[in-house]
Amino acid sequence: MVSRICIVLCISCLLLTSCKSKKRLVSSNKTSKTERVVIPKETNKNSTANTTTTTTETKTVVNPPKNATYAETVSTYINNYSAIAKDEMLQYGIPASITLAQGILESGAGKGELTRKAMNHFGIKCHTTWTGERVYHDDDEKGECFRKYKDPKYSFRDHSLFLTQRSRYQGLFQLKKDDYKGWAKGLKKAGYATDPKYPNKLISIVERYDLTRFDKEVLGGAAAVISSDDSKINTYTVARGDTLYSIARRHNMSVETLKEYNGLQSNDISIGQVLYLHSVKRR
């Protein structure tokens, strides 16, 4: 009897032991089958596109036909930039005819290498004060530094500033605004160009393409308000938001002329200030 009880106990122990081992095996198998969510790496097509796309300013410049003659190329250049030249005349007093003639001559009517790669229409070099972009181009010497612009209008503005801010050109602004011959000769005399034929070239371009018509468009309005009758004085009262440039443009004259009429030494004006729109005789 005792032996039977011992046998039953041994069998029970064996069965319990086997059950535990099976449970352990099942448990270990479950932990080994841990699930992983794999997220595939996606290529960002937009970011790739952004790295290769460049932003450029909207161009309103019209290019001449491929087989255009020189005269057609010049005509296209004038159509592209005459409005800018007139604006510069209004603000800085440089004849539009001279600005256009210089642009045509210096840039090869927009086809020159320097103009194409740097939008530099007047061959203005870097000098020591220039902090903008630059290109290197063979001119009087090999690999000279020239200013690079993002838009042609900045080249025209730099041309105006170049002439107005240098003392050697100040004598030009004493000339009449329609004296294109005096300006052409004065530029050479002041050292703008080394070519002895530079004045004659400018004069020839002005006359061949009738560029003085743009000077007349700018000066026409100013001439219209001039009255020989001292009792009729044309004036303008400065309002909020006005500047000398906006007033001069509204009355078709240059800022310099407006300042001269009113004896102004700076561009400062105040609301309510009365400005003369023509020359007033001093009594």
Secondary structure, DSSP 8 states (H G I E B T S, - for coil): -HHHHHHHHHHHHHHHHHHHHHHHHHHHHHHHT-----------HHHHHHHH-------------TT--HHHHHHHHHHHHHHHHHHHHHHH---HHHHHHHHHHHHTTTTSHHHHHH--SS--B-TTT--S-EEEE-SSSTTEEEE--SSHHHHHHHHHHHHHT-GGGGGGGGS-TT-HHHHHHHHHHTTS---TTHHHHHHHHHHHTTTHHHHHHHHHHHHHT--S-TT---EEE--TT--HHHHHHHTT--HHHHHHHHT-SSS---TT-EEESS-----
